[in-house]
């Protein structure tokens, strides 16, 4: 019921989440510019600028958002700008999207007006 740690300054570890658990969304505001790696078990909504690689369950790039780098996510929705490479199950380009990327996907949705440049590769098992 109770446990001791050898070092009292170390906080107890958080319980591990089960697969498909209650992962939350993270919103990266318009005034943020982040350079580096971002990892999340939930969905990330980018309203600012990201220069780096993103790994998440889901990614939404808002109308004013910009991502430059590699993206790995189950679902990706782009309303803003994306430049890089994407590996995803579901890829959605909204009308305002501006994308320069190589995309590996299973399901693809492109709204009229989206600007795209790159290579699209449909994954196996689609």
Residue, then its C-alpha position, 0 to 999 in steps of 0.5 A: x500500500x505504501x512505498x519508499x524511494x531511496x531518494x526522497x527528492x524524487x517524485x513518484x512516477x505517474x501511472x502508465x496510460x493504457x493504449x487508447x487512454x484519455x490522451x488530451x489535446x494540446x494547443x500551441x498558440x499563435x504567439x509561439x514559435x517552437x524549434x525542436x522535437x514534439x511528442x504527444x500521446x494526444x492531438x496537437x493543434x498548431x496555431x503558431x510556428x513549429x520548426x521540427x519533427x512532430x509525433x502525435x496521435x493527431x495533428x491539426x494545423x490551424x489557418x495561421x499555423x505553420x509546420x516545417x519538418x517531419x510529421x508522424x500522426x494517425x490523423x493530420x488536418x491542414x488549414x495553414x502551411x505545411x512543408x516537409x514529410x508526413x506519414x499518416x493514416x488520414x490526411x485532410x487538406x482544407x481549402x486554405x491549406x498550402x502544402x509542400x510535402x511528401x505524404x504517405x497516407x491511407x485516406x486522403x481528403x482534399x478540399x477545393x482551393x487547397x494548394x499542394x506540391x509534393x509526392x503522395x504515396x498510398x500505404x498498403x492495407x488501404 
